[in-house]
Amino acid sequence: MIKEVHVFIEKGGDDRLLREIVQALHPEFLQQPGLRLVRHDVPDWPSEPFMMAAVKLRLQSGIALTTGNCLVQDGNAYGKRLYLVMLKS
């Protein structure tokens, strides 16, 4: 089960865009009680999104990403690159 979804958005966005992205890619998440959605604005898109996400989450929240505690997904929407990190419970 997923407990948090961190969405990294190239050049940023707002909470409405965050919800639209989650609705389009994983509508089931919006029905999940207690799920935390977190938007991260990324001004300069990195060549290694996983490393960028790992460093940012470690510094901001103390979360250490591993291949066992999360799922990741990359994509595009509204002309922006996206990187989703879905933390498992």
N, C-alpha and C positions, 0 to 999 in steps of 0.2 A: 504494500500500500504506500502511496506517495503522501508525504506530510507537508512538503514545501516545494514550490516551483519558483525558481529564480530565472527571470527572462532578461537576457542581455540584449539590448537593442542598439543597433548602429545609429549614431547621432541622436539617440534618445527618443522619447515619446512621452505620453501621459498615461494615466490610469485607464482611460477608455481604450487606448490602443492595446495596453496590456491585456485587458479582458477580451478584446476582439481576437487577439492572437491565441489566447488560451481557448476561447470558444471554437475557433477554427481548427486548431490542432488537437485539442483534448477536451471536448465539451463535457465529458464525464467528470472532469476535475471540478467544474463549477457546481456540481451537485454534491460534492463531498464536504460534509461539515468539518469545520476546523482547519481546512486546507489554507495554508498561507501562500499568497502570491506576492512576489517581490520583483519590482522593476529595477533594472540597472541600466543607466544611460552610458553608452560607450562612444566617446567622441572620435577616437581613432581606432578603427577595427584592427585587431592584432592578427598575426599570421597563425598563432596557436590559441584559439579561443578557450580550449580546456585549461591551459596554463593561466590565462588571464582570469578565468572564472575561479580557479583554485586559489590563486593569490588574493583576489578581491574578497572571496568568502572567508578565507583564513584571517585576513586582516580585519574585516568588518564584523564578523560574527564568530570567529574561532572555529569555523567548520573546516575540517580536513577532508577534502574530497578523495575518494578512492573508487576503484572500479566496482567495489562491492556495495557502497552506500548510496549510489546515485545512478540515474539514467541520464543520458544527454541526447540532445537533438539539435541539429542546426537547420536553418531554412532561411527563407526570404518572405517578406510581406511589406506591401506599401513601399517598395523600392529600398527597403532596409534589410540588412543582414540580421539574423536572429541566432541566439544560442540559448537553449533551454537546459537548465540543470534541475532535475527532479529528484529531490532527496527522499529516500525511502525511510519508513518508520522502523 
